[in-house]
Amino acid sequence: MEEVRKQPAPAPKAKEPRGPLEQPVEGIRLTEEQLRARRARSIAIALALAAFVAVIFAVTIVRLGSNVFSGPDYMRPVQTTK
């Protein structure tokens, strides 16, 4: 029978960030002021995107709603040309 040799465990890697604000051990570290500024920019972008979606939705509803009051086309009499 062959002996089974165990492989040595791999060396631990650098600590990975676990949260959105936790920075890796090596690399660029942002200050609290920079993190607050980043969060403020993200919130501003999210609000701008939500406002844009709301405007597009409102315009779509207004344009589709105007056709509801005109009635269906199949109920209109056919105009013949002479």
Secondary structure, DSSP 8 states (H G I E B T S, - for coil): ------------------SSS---SSS----HHHHHHHHHHHHHHHHHHHHHHHHHHHHHHHHHHHHHHT--GGGS------
